[in-house]
């Protein structure tokens, strides 16, 4: 039961952070979905840090599974990829390759930073 509460409360925090950042960026267009791009890259970096820090299972459930699970947004990313596929093929390729390539790099850098903390 406590693990469920840790994940659920963390997810609520992450979702509120994502909502706040989505509102900070200007409204989405057919061009690069900047808020999702930023959120997913920073989420990859932070998750790498949390994993590299070797947090206790309770802290990892709250921060890693909960906060980062509520903060990052795979379903929105996939929807935006489909919209770009339909409307702007060059941006589709840049967004897809940039998100996955930079996401992996951010995860790796976060892991390195987290292992130093």
DSSP file (Angstrom, degrees, kcal/mol; ACC not computed):
  #  RESIDUE AA STRUCTURE BP1 BP2  ACC     N-H-->O    O-->H-N    N-H-->O    O-->H-N    TCO  KAPPA ALPHA  PHI   PSI    X-CA   Y-CA   Z-CA
    1    1 A X     >        0   0    0      0, 0.0     4,-1.9     0, 0.0     5,-0.2   0.000 360.0 360.0 360.0 -41.3    0.0    0.0    0.0
    2    2 A X  H  >  +     0   0    0      1,-0.2     4,-2.3     2,-0.2     5,-0.1   0.874 360.0  54.3 -65.2 -35.7    2.8    2.4    0.8
    3    3 A X  H  > S+     0   0    0      2,-0.2     4,-2.5     1,-0.2     5,-0.2   0.896 106.8  51.5 -64.2 -39.3    4.5    1.8   -2.5
    4    4 A X  H  > S+     0   0    0      1,-0.2     4,-2.7     2,-0.2    -1,-0.2   0.900 110.6  48.4 -63.0 -41.3    1.2    2.7   -4.3
    5    5 A X  H  X S+     0   0    0     -4,-1.9     4,-2.6     2,-0.2     5,-0.3   0.888 110.4  51.6 -67.0 -38.6    1.0    5.9   -2.4
    6    6 A X  H  X S+     0   0    0     -4,-2.3     4,-2.0     2,-0.2    -2,-0.2   0.947 115.1  41.4 -61.3 -49.2    4.6    6.8   -3.1
    7    7 A X  H  X S+     0   0    0     -4,-2.5     4,-2.7     2,-0.2    -2,-0.2   0.928 116.7  49.0 -65.6 -45.3    4.1    6.3   -6.9
    8    8 A X  H  X S+     0   0    0     -4,-2.7     4,-1.8    -5,-0.2    -2,-0.2   0.906 113.0  45.1 -63.7 -43.5    0.7    8.0   -6.9
    9    9 A X  H  X S+     0   0    0     -4,-2.6     4,-1.8     2,-0.2    -1,-0.2   0.887 114.4  49.9 -69.5 -36.9    1.8   11.1   -5.0
   10   10 A X  H  X S+     0   0    0     -4,-2.0     4,-2.7    -5,-0.3    -2,-0.2   0.910 108.5  52.6 -64.8 -41.4    4.9   11.3   -7.2
   11   11 A X  H  X S+     0   0    0     -4,-2.7     4,-2.7     1,-0.2    -2,-0.2   0.874 106.8  53.3 -62.1 -37.2    2.9   11.0  -10.3
   12   12 A X  H  X S+     0   0    0     -4,-1.8     4,-2.0     2,-0.2    -1,-0.2   0.923 110.3  47.1 -63.4 -43.6    0.6   13.9   -9.2
   13   13 A X  H  X S+     0   0    0     -4,-1.8     4,-2.2     1,-0.2    -2,-0.2   0.938 113.6  48.3 -62.2 -46.6    3.7   16.1   -8.6
   14   14 A X  H  X S+     0   0    0     -4,-2.7     4,-2.6     1,-0.2    -2,-0.2   0.900 110.2  50.7 -61.9 -42.1    5.1   15.1  -12.0
   15   15 A X  H  X S+     0   0    0     -4,-2.7     4,-2.6     1,-0.2    -1,-0.2   0.881 110.0  50.2 -64.7 -38.1    1.8   15.8  -13.8
   16   16 A X  H  X S+     0   0    0     -4,-2.0     4,-2.3     2,-0.2    -1,-0.2   0.891 110.6  49.8 -67.5 -38.0    1.5   19.2  -12.2
   17   17 A X  H  X S+     0   0    0     -4,-2.2     4,-2.5     2,-0.2    -2,-0.2   0.933 112.1  47.7 -62.7 -45.5    5.1   20.0  -13.3
   18   18 A X  H  X S+     0   0    0     -4,-2.6     4,-2.8     1,-0.2    -2,-0.2   0.924 111.6  50.1 -61.5 -45.0    4.3   18.9  -16.9
   19   19 A X  H  X S+     0   0    0     -4,-2.6     4,-1.8     1,-0.2    -1,-0.2   0.911 111.1  49.4 -59.6 -43.8    1.1   20.9  -16.9
   20   20 A X  H  X S+     0   0    0     -4,-2.3     4,-1.1     1,-0.2    -1,-0.2   0.923 113.4  45.5 -63.0 -45.3    2.9   24.0  -15.7
   21   21 A X  H  X S+     0   0    0     -4,-2.5     4,-1.9     1,-0.2     3,-0.2   0.879 108.6  56.1 -68.2 -37.5    5.7   23.7  -18.3
   22   22 A X  H  < S+     0   0    0     -4,-2.8    -1,-0.2     1,-0.2    -2,-0.2   0.890 109.5  47.4 -59.5 -37.8    3.2   23.0  -21.1
   23   23 A X  H  < S+     0   0    0     -4,-1.8    -1,-0.2    -5,-0.2    -2,-0.2   0.732 105.7  59.7 -75.4 -21.9    1.5   26.3  -20.2
   24   24 A X  H  < S+     0   0    0     -4,-1.1    -2,-0.2    -3,-0.2    -1,-0.2   0.902  96.9  68.9 -71.4 -41.7    4.9   28.1  -20.1
   25   25 A X  S  < S-     0   0    0     -4,-1.9     3,-0.1     1,-0.1     0, 0.0  -0.424 100.0 -98.4 -75.0 153.1    5.6   27.2  -23.8
   26   26 A X        -     0   0    0      1,-0.2     9,-0.2    -2,-0.1    -1,-0.1  -0.263  60.7 -68.3 -66.7 161.9    3.6   28.9  -26.4
   27   27 A X        -     0   0    0      1,-0.1    -1,-0.2    -4,-0.1    -4,-0.0  -0.104  61.6 -97.4 -53.4 146.9    0.7   26.9  -27.9
   28   28 A X        -     0   0    0     -3,-0.1     2,-0.2     5,-0.1    -1,-0.1  -0.318  44.6-177.4 -65.5 146.1    1.6   23.8  -29.9
   29   29 A X        -     0   0    0      3,-0.2    -1,-0.1     2,-0.2     0, 0.0  -0.622  49.0 -84.8-126.0-171.3    1.7   24.2  -33.7
   30   30 A X  S    S+     0   0    0     -2,-0.2     3,-0.1    57,-0.1    57,-0.1   0.625 109.4  79.0 -72.5 -11.7    2.3   21.8  -36.5
   31   31 A X  S    S-     0   0    0      1,-0.2    -2,-0.2    56,-0.0     2,-0.1   0.077 105.3 -30.8 -80.8-162.8    6.0   22.6  -36.0
   32   32 A X        -     0   0    0      1,-0.1     2,-1.9    -4,-0.1    -1,-0.2  -0.301  58.0-130.7 -57.4 123.2    8.3   21.1  -33.3
   33   33 A X     >  -     0   0    0      1,-0.2     4,-2.3    -3,-0.1     5,-0.2  -0.560  32.7-178.7 -74.4  84.7    6.3   20.3  -30.1
   34   34 A X  H  > S+     0   0    0     -2,-1.9     4,-2.9     1,-0.2     5,-0.2   0.841  70.7  53.4 -61.7 -39.0    8.8   22.2  -27.9
   35   35 A X  H  > S+     0   0    0     -9,-0.2     4,-2.9     2,-0.2    -1,-0.2   0.949 112.8  42.9 -66.1 -46.2    7.2   21.5  -24.5
   36   36 A X  H  > S+     0   0    0      2,-0.2     4,-2.7     1,-0.2     5,-0.3   0.910 114.8  51.7 -63.6 -41.4    7.0   17.7  -25.0
   37   37 A X  H  X S+     0   0    0     -4,-2.3     4,-2.0     2,-0.2    -2,-0.2   0.941 114.3  42.5 -58.6 -49.8   10.5   17.7  -26.4
   38   38 A X  H  X S+     0   0    0     -4,-2.9     4,-2.8     2,-0.2     5,-0.3   0.925 115.3  49.5 -63.2 -46.7   11.9   19.7  -23.4
   39   39 A X  H  X S+     0   0    0     -4,-2.9     4,-2.4    -5,-0.2    -2,-0.2   0.922 112.5  46.2 -61.7 -46.3    9.9   17.7  -20.9
   40   40 A X  H  X S+     0   0    0     -4,-2.7     4,-1.9    -5,-0.2    -1,-0.2   0.868 114.4  47.7 -68.9 -35.2   11.0   14.3  -22.2
   41   41 A X  H  X S+     0   0    0     -4,-2.0     4,-2.1    -5,-0.3    -2,-0.2   0.926 115.1  44.1 -71.1 -43.5   14.7   15.3  -22.5
   42   42 A X  H  X S+     0   0    0     -4,-2.8     4,-2.8     1,-0.2     5,-0.2   0.873 113.0  53.5 -68.3 -33.9   14.8   16.8  -19.0
   43   43 A X  H  X S+     0   0    0     -4,-2.4     4,-2.5    -5,-0.3    -1,-0.2   0.895 108.1  49.8 -64.3 -39.9   12.9   13.8  -17.7
   44   44 A X  H  X S+     0   0    0     -4,-1.9     4,-2.0     2,-0.2    -2,-0.2   0.915 112.7  47.6 -62.7 -43.0   15.4   11.4  -19.3
   45   45 A X  H  X S+     0   0    0     -4,-2.1     4,-2.1     2,-0.2    -2,-0.2   0.942 114.1  45.6 -63.5 -48.7   18.3   13.4  -17.7
   46   46 A X  H  X S+     0   0    0     -4,-2.8     4,-2.8     1,-0.2    -2,-0.2   0.891 111.0  52.4 -65.0 -40.0   16.6   13.5  -14.2
   47   47 A X  H  X S+     0   0    0     -4,-2.5     4,-2.5     1,-0.2    -1,-0.2   0.899 108.4  52.1 -63.5 -38.5   15.7    9.8  -14.3
   48   48 A X  H  X S+     0   0    0     -4,-2.0     4,-2.6    -5,-0.2    -1,-0.2   0.910 109.9  49.1 -60.9 -42.0   19.4    9.0  -15.2
   49   49 A X  H  X S+     0   0    0     -4,-2.1     4,-1.8     2,-0.2    -2,-0.2   0.948 111.3  48.7 -61.8 -48.8   20.5   11.1  -12.2
   50   50 A X  H  <>S+     0   0    0     -4,-2.8     5,-1.0     1,-0.2     4,-0.4   0.903 114.2  45.8 -60.0 -41.7   18.0    9.3   -9.9
   51   51 A X  H ><5S+     0   0    0     -4,-2.5     3,-1.2     1,-0.2    -1,-0.2   0.913 112.1  51.1 -68.1 -41.7   19.2    5.9  -11.1
   52   52 A X  H 3<5S+     0   0    0     -4,-2.6    -1,-0.2     1,-0.3    -2,-0.2   0.753 102.1  61.5 -67.2 -24.3   22.8    6.9  -10.8
   53   53 A X  T 3<5S-     0   0    0     -4,-1.8    -1,-0.3    -5,-0.2    -2,-0.2   0.586 101.8-133.3 -77.6  -9.9   22.4    8.0   -7.3
   54   54 A X  T < 5 -     0   0    0     -3,-1.2    -3,-0.1    -4,-0.4    -2,-0.1   0.956  33.2-164.8  54.1  54.0   21.3    4.5   -6.2
   55   55 A X      < -     0   0    0     -5,-1.0    -1,-0.1     1,-0.1    -5,-0.0  -0.208  26.8 -92.1 -63.9 157.6   18.3    5.9   -4.3
   56   56 A X     >  -     0   0    0      1,-0.1     4,-2.6     4,-0.0     5,-0.2  -0.288  42.9-104.6 -62.3 160.1   16.5    3.7   -1.8
   57   57 A X  H  > S+     0   0    0      1,-0.2     4,-2.4     2,-0.2     5,-0.2   0.859 121.0  53.1 -60.4 -35.2   13.6    1.8   -3.3
   58   58 A X  H  > S+     0   0    0      2,-0.2     4,-2.1     1,-0.2    -1,-0.2   0.931 111.4  44.4 -66.3 -45.1   11.1    4.2   -1.6
   59   59 A X  H  > S+     0   0    0      2,-0.2     4,-3.3     1,-0.2     5,-0.5   0.886 113.9  50.6 -66.4 -38.3   12.8    7.3   -3.0
   60   60 A X  H  X>S+     0   0    0     -4,-2.6     5,-2.0     2,-0.2     4,-1.2   0.895 108.9  51.7 -68.2 -38.1   13.1    5.7   -6.5
   61   61 A X  I  <>S+     0   0    0     -4,-2.4     5,-2.2    -5,-0.2    -2,-0.2   0.927 117.0  40.2 -60.9 -43.4    9.4    4.7   -6.4
   62   62 A X  I  <>S+     0   0    0     -4,-2.1     5,-2.9     3,-0.2    -2,-0.2   0.972 130.1  25.2 -69.7 -54.5    8.5    8.3   -5.6
   63   63 A X  I  <>S+     0   0    0     -4,-3.3     5,-2.3     3,-0.2    -3,-0.2   0.944 130.8  33.8 -79.1 -49.7   11.0   10.2   -7.8
   64   64 A X  I  <5S+     0   0    0     -4,-1.2     5,-0.4    -5,-0.5    -3,-0.2   0.985 131.7  24.1 -74.2 -60.2   11.7    7.7  -10.6
   65   65 A X  I   <S+     0   0    0     -5,-2.0     4,-0.4     3,-0.2    -3,-0.2   0.926 133.8  33.7 -73.7 -45.0    8.5    5.8  -11.1
   66   66 A X  I  ><S+     0   0    0     -5,-2.2     4,-2.5    -6,-0.3     5,-0.3   0.995 125.3  30.4 -76.8 -70.2    6.1    8.5   -9.8
   67   67 A X  I  ><S+     0   0    0     -5,-2.9     4,-2.1     1,-0.2    -3,-0.2   0.939 127.3  41.4 -60.7 -50.2    7.4   12.0  -10.5
   68   68 A X  H  ><S+     0   0    0     -5,-2.3     4,-2.5     1,-0.2    -1,-0.2   0.845 113.7  54.2 -69.6 -31.4    9.2   11.1  -13.8
   69   69 A X  H  4 S+     0   0    0     -4,-0.4    -1,-0.2    -5,-0.4    -2,-0.2   0.884 115.3  39.4 -66.6 -37.9    6.3    8.8  -14.8
   70   70 A X  H  < S+     0   0    0     -4,-2.5    -2,-0.2     1,-0.1    -1,-0.2   0.760 118.2  50.1 -79.0 -25.9    3.8   11.7  -14.4
   71   71 A X  H  < S+     0   0    0     -4,-2.1    -2,-0.2    -5,-0.3    -3,-0.2   0.935 102.0  61.3 -80.7 -50.2    6.2   14.3  -15.8
   72   72 A X  S  < S-     0   0    0     -4,-2.5     2,-0.3    -5,-0.2   -32,-0.1  -0.350  70.7-152.0 -78.6 163.9    7.3   12.6  -19.0
   73   73 A X     >  +     0   0    0    -37,-0.2     4,-1.8     1,-0.1     5,-0.1  -0.718  25.1 166.8-146.8  88.6    4.7   11.9  -21.7
   74   74 A X  H  > S+     0   0    0     -2,-0.3     4,-2.4     2,-0.2     5,-0.2   0.869  82.9  53.6 -70.5 -38.0    5.1    9.0  -24.1
   75   75 A X  H  > S+     0   0    0      2,-0.2     4,-2.1     1,-0.2    -1,-0.2   0.915 110.4  46.3 -66.6 -42.1    1.5    9.1  -25.3
   76   76 A X  H  > S+     0   0    0      2,-0.2     4,-2.7     1,-0.2     5,-0.2   0.918 111.2  53.7 -64.2 -42.4    1.7   12.8  -26.2
   77   77 A X  H  X S+     0   0    0     -4,-1.8     4,-2.2     1,-0.2    -2,-0.2   0.933 109.4  47.6 -55.8 -48.7    5.0   12.2  -27.9
   78   78 A X  H  X S+     0   0    0     -4,-2.4     4,-1.9     1,-0.2    -1,-0.2   0.884 111.4  50.3 -64.5 -38.5    3.6    9.5  -30.1
   79   79 A X  H  X S+     0   0    0     -4,-2.1     4,-2.2     2,-0.2    -1,-0.2   0.929 111.0  48.9 -63.6 -44.6    0.5   11.5  -31.0
   80   80 A X  H  X S+     0   0    0     -4,-2.7     4,-2.5     1,-0.2    -2,-0.2   0.866 107.7  55.2 -64.6 -35.5    2.7   14.5  -32.0
   81   81 A X  H  X S+     0   0    0     -4,-2.2     4,-2.4    -5,-0.2    -1,-0.2   0.921 108.7  48.2 -61.5 -43.4    4.9   12.2  -34.1
   82   82 A X  H  X S+     0   0    0     -4,-1.9     4,-1.8     2,-0.2    -2,-0.2   0.899 110.9  50.3 -64.9 -40.0    1.8   11.1  -36.0
   83   83 A X  H  X S+     0   0    0     -4,-2.2     4,-2.3     1,-0.2     5,-0.3   0.919 112.2  47.5 -63.6 -43.0    0.7   14.7  -36.6
   84   84 A X  H  X S+     0   0    0     -4,-2.5     4,-3.1     1,-0.2     8,-0.4   0.884 107.3  56.7 -66.3 -37.1    4.1   15.6  -37.8
   85   85 A X  H  < S+     0   0    0     -4,-2.4    -1,-0.2     1,-0.2    -2,-0.2   0.904 113.7  40.9 -57.4 -40.9    4.2   12.6  -40.1
   86   86 A X  H  < S+     0   0    0     -4,-1.8    -2,-0.2    -5,-0.1    -1,-0.2   0.869 129.6  25.5 -74.4 -38.1    1.0   13.8  -41.7
   87   87 A X  H  < S+     0   0    0     -4,-2.3    -3,-0.2     1,-0.2     2,-0.2   0.728 130.5  16.4-105.8 -25.4    1.8   17.5  -41.8
   88   88 A X     X  -     0   0    0     -4,-3.1     4,-2.4    -5,-0.3    -1,-0.2  -0.621  54.0-176.6-156.8  85.4    5.6   18.0  -42.0
   89   89 A X  H  > S+     0   0    0      1,-0.2     4,-2.2     2,-0.2     5,-0.2   0.882  85.8  52.4 -59.1 -43.5    7.8   15.1  -42.9
   90   90 A X  H  > S+     0   0    0      1,-0.2     4,-2.0     2,-0.2    -1,-0.2   0.924 113.2  44.9 -60.2 -40.6   11.2   16.9  -42.4
   91   91 A X  H  > S+     0   0    0      2,-0.2     4,-3.0     1,-0.2     5,-0.3   0.862 107.9  60.0 -69.1 -34.4   10.1   18.0  -38.9
   92   92 A X  H  X S+     0   0    0     -4,-2.4     4,-2.6    -8,-0.4     5,-0.2   0.946 108.3  43.5 -54.4 -50.8    8.8   14.5  -38.2
   93   93 A X  H  X S+     0   0    0     -4,-2.2     4,-2.5     1,-0.2     5,-0.4   0.903 114.7  48.9 -65.7 -41.3   12.3   13.1  -38.8
   94   94 A X  H  X S+     0   0    0     -4,-2.0     4,-2.5    -5,-0.2     5,-0.2   0.923 114.8  45.2 -63.5 -43.7   14.1   15.8  -36.8
   95   95 A X  H  X S+     0   0    0     -4,-3.0     4,-2.6     2,-0.2     5,-0.2   0.926 115.8  45.4 -67.1 -45.5   11.7   15.4  -33.9
   96   96 A X  H  X S+     0   0    0     -4,-2.6     4,-2.1    -5,-0.3     5,-0.3   0.949 119.8  39.0 -64.8 -50.6   11.8   11.6  -33.8
   97   97 A X  H  X S+     0   0    0     -4,-2.5     4,-2.8    -5,-0.2     5,-0.4   0.909 118.2  49.7 -67.6 -42.0   15.6   11.3  -34.2
   98   98 A X  H  X S+     0   0    0     -4,-2.5     4,-2.2    -5,-0.4     5,-0.4   0.909 111.5  48.5 -63.2 -42.4   16.2   14.3  -31.9
   99   99 A X  H  X S+     0   0    0     -4,-2.6     4,-1.5    -5,-0.2    -2,-0.2   0.942 120.0  35.7 -65.3 -48.0   13.9   12.9  -29.2
  100  100 A X  H  X S+     0   0    0     -4,-2.1     4,-2.2    -5,-0.2     5,-0.2   0.933 122.1  44.5 -73.3 -44.9   15.4    9.4  -29.1
  101  101 A X  H  X S+     0   0    0     -4,-2.8     4,-2.0    -5,-0.3    -3,-0.2   0.957 120.9  38.1 -64.8 -51.1   19.0   10.4  -29.8
  102  102 A X  H  X S+     0   0    0     -4,-2.2     4,-3.1    -5,-0.4    -1,-0.2   0.832 113.1  59.0 -70.2 -31.1   19.1   13.3  -27.4
  103  103 A X  H  X S+     0   0    0     -4,-1.5     4,-2.3    -5,-0.4    -1,-0.2   0.920 107.7  45.6 -62.3 -43.5   16.9   11.4  -24.9
  104  104 A X  H  X S+     0   0    0     -4,-2.2     4,-2.4     2,-0.2    -2,-0.2   0.911 113.8  49.4 -64.3 -42.3   19.5    8.6  -24.8
  105  105 A X  H  X S+     0   0    0     -4,-2.0     4,-2.8     2,-0.2    -2,-0.2   0.923 111.1  49.1 -62.9 -43.9   22.3   11.1  -24.4
  106  106 A X  H  X S+     0   0    0     -4,-3.1     4,-2.7     2,-0.2    -1,-0.2   0.895 110.8  50.7 -63.4 -39.8   20.5   12.9  -21.6
  107  107 A X  H  X S+     0   0    0     -4,-2.3     4,-2.3     2,-0.2    -1,-0.2   0.928 112.1  47.2 -62.0 -44.5   19.9    9.6  -19.8
  108  108 A X  H  X S+     0   0    0     -4,-2.4     4,-2.1     2,-0.2    -2,-0.2   0.929 113.4  47.2 -62.9 -46.5   23.6    8.7  -20.1
  109  109 A X  H  X S+     0   0    0     -4,-2.8     4,-2.6     1,-0.2    -2,-0.2   0.906 112.2  50.7 -63.7 -40.8   24.7   12.2  -18.9
  110  110 A X  H  X S+     0   0    0     -4,-2.7     4,-3.2     1,-0.2    -1,-0.2   0.899 108.3  52.3 -62.0 -41.0   22.2   12.0  -16.0
  111  111 A X  H  X S+     0   0    0     -4,-2.3     4,-1.8     2,-0.2    -1,-0.2   0.897 110.7  47.8 -61.2 -41.2   23.5    8.6  -15.0
  112  112 A X  H  X S+     0   0    0     -4,-2.1     4,-0.7     2,-0.2    -2,-0.2   0.924 114.3  45.9 -65.7 -44.6   27.1    9.9  -15.0
  113  113 A X  H >X S+     0   0    0     -4,-2.6     3,-1.0     1,-0.2     4,-0.9   0.933 112.4  51.2 -63.1 -46.1   26.0   13.0  -12.9
  114  114 A X  H >< S+     0   0    0     -4,-3.2     3,-0.5     1,-0.3    -1,-0.2   0.840 105.0  55.6 -62.0 -34.1   24.0   10.8  -10.5
  115  115 A X  H 3< S+     0   0    0     -4,-1.8    -1,-0.3     1,-0.2    -2,-0.2   0.701 106.0  53.2 -73.1 -16.8   26.9    8.4   -9.9
  116  116 A X  H <<        0   0    0     -3,-1.0    -1,-0.2    -4,-0.7    -2,-0.2   0.655 360.0 360.0 -87.6 -17.6   29.0   11.4   -8.9
  117  117 A X    <<        0   0    0     -4,-0.9    -1,-0.2    -3,-0.5    -2,-0.2   0.465 360.0 360.0 -82.1 360.0   26.5   12.6   -6.3
